[in-house]
Amino acid sequence: MIIANRFYLKKEIGRGASGKVYLAKDQLNNSQCVLKIFKDEDEYQMENDVYLNLIQQKEEAYQQLYIDSGVADEFSYYIALKMLGSSLKQELKSMKQKLQLSQIIQLGQKLYKHDEA
């Protein structure tokens, strides 16, 4: 499925109350991205406004993250974001062995520090 004549949906990677998240390919520059498709226009508008406000405030991280947004079809709306790397779930699945307690604690500390930044 192609959204907005640009984003090719590869697979669903998440879902929540407001919609679904897909791994996608941006056919404009041949790169991977994440596409969030909203069920409800109000949910879409609220989240999109947050991104646009941060971009207007010159929040560099959001300027680099945000790709595009708009109407996917008459019933759904989308926001496209750059792929920042593999997810924690993907990283854990790729590991060949179980984590030791010390590794789990270390990972939790790194995630906590990253979340604070």
N, C-alpha and C positions, 0 to 999 in steps of 0.2 A: 504494500500500500504506500502511496506517495502523498504527502501532505504539502499543500501550498506549491505544488509543482517544483518542489525543492528537496524535501526531506523524505528519504526512503526508510520506512520503519523496518528494522531488522528483527527485533524481538522485544516482548514486554519484560521489563526488569523490575517493576514495582507497581503498586496500586494503593490507593487510599480513598478517603471519603470524597475528595474533590476530583479524582480522576485516575488516569493511568500514566506510567512513565515508561518510555521506550528507549532502547538503544537505537540510534538512527544514523544514517549517513547523509551528510550535507552534500548534495550533488553539485553545489555551486563551487566548492573548493575541495571536494573529495575527502572530507575529514569526518571522523566520528563525532557524534554529539548526543545529547540527551534531549528528548522531546517529551514535554509534559502536556497531555491532552486533558482538558477540563470538561466535566459534564455540564457545568453551570457557568453562565456568563458572569454572574456576580463574583464567584470564586476566582475566575480567570482575571477579571478586572482588578480585584483587590491585590492579587499576587503580582500582576504585571505592573500595577502602580507602584508597588514597593520597589521593584527593580528599576523602573524609570526614575523614581525619586532619588534613589541611591546614585544612579548614573549622573543625574543633574547636579548632585552634590559633589561630583567629581571623585566618587569612590572608585579608585582605579581597579580594584579587584572585580567589581561588578561590571565595569566597562569592558573588561577582558572576557568575562564569563558570558554575558548576554549576547545572543546572536540575533534573534528575531522573535516576533510574536504576531498573532493575528487570528483570523477565522479559518479553521481547518475545513469546515463544511457548514451547512446550515444549522447543525446541531452541536458543534463542538469548537473549542478554541484551544490554541496551543501557545506554549512558550518554549523556545529552543535555547539550550545552554551548551557551552563547550564542555567536552568530556575532560575531567580533571585527572583521570587515571582510573585504575581499577577500584572497585568497591572493596570494602572490608570483607564482605561475603566471598567475593571472588578470590581475594588473597588467602583467606582461610581454607577454601576448597582446594586451592592449588598446592597447599602444604602436604608433604608426603607423610608427615608424622604428627602425632598429637602434641599440643603445646604443654609445656611444663608450667606449673603455677607461677614461677618467677617470670616467665615469658608473658603470661597473661597479664600480670600486674604491670610489667613494663609497657605492654601495648596499651593498657588502660591509661597509664600516665601520659603517654604520647598523645592519645586521643583527647584527653582532658586539656593538655597544654595547647593543642591545636585549636580546640573549641574556644578557649579563652582569647586567642589571638584575634 
